């Protein structure tokens, strides 16, 4: 039972390190583009 807990703890630590590395190194910026949409104002 102790081996399973140690393995889960190690996996959690490795997952946290991987997530932190991905957050710092990955390019997560959204792509930007200009959008022009015609708008009708005061349409009665």
Backbone torsions as a table, in degrees:
resi	resn	phi	psi	omega
1	UNK	NA	-34.1	179.2
2	UNK	-66.0	-35.3	178.8
3	UNK	-65.0	-38.9	-179.5
4	UNK	-65.7	-42.6	179.8
5	UNK	-65.7	-42.0	178.0
6	UNK	-64.2	-40.7	179.5
7	UNK	-65.7	-42.3	177.6
8	UNK	-65.1	-39.7	177.4
9	UNK	-63.9	-43.5	178.2
10	UNK	-63.5	-41.8	178.7
11	UNK	-64.7	-38.7	178.1
12	UNK	-65.2	-42.0	178.4
13	UNK	-64.8	-45.2	179.0
14	UNK	-64.4	-38.3	177.3
15	UNK	-64.5	-41.0	178.3
16	UNK	-64.6	-42.3	178.0
17	UNK	-64.0	-42.5	179.2
18	UNK	-64.7	-42.3	179.0
19	UNK	-64.3	-41.8	178.1
20	UNK	-64.3	-44.2	177.8
21	UNK	-62.8	-41.2	178.8
22	UNK	-64.4	-41.3	-179.1
23	UNK	-64.7	-36.6	-178.5
24	UNK	-82.2	-33.0	-171.4
25	UNK	-100.8	-22.2	-176.5
26	UNK	-78.1	149.0	177.4
27	UNK	-90.0	98.0	-175.6
28	UNK	-104.9	13.2	-179.1
29	UNK	-74.0	138.7	-178.9
30	UNK	-74.3	150.2	176.3
31	UNK	-75.8	137.4	-177.0
32	UNK	-112.9	139.6	176.0
33	UNK	-149.6	152.0	-179.4
34	UNK	-84.3	134.2	-178.9
35	UNK	-121.7	125.1	177.7
36	UNK	-115.8	121.0	-178.8
37	UNK	-126.7	126.5	178.8
38	UNK	-69.6	139.5	-178.4
39	UNK	-125.0	131.5	177.0
40	UNK	-97.5	120.6	-179.8
41	UNK	-105.5	147.9	177.7
42	UNK	56.3	43.6	177.6
43	UNK	-86.2	115.1	-178.8
44	UNK	-103.9	NA	NA
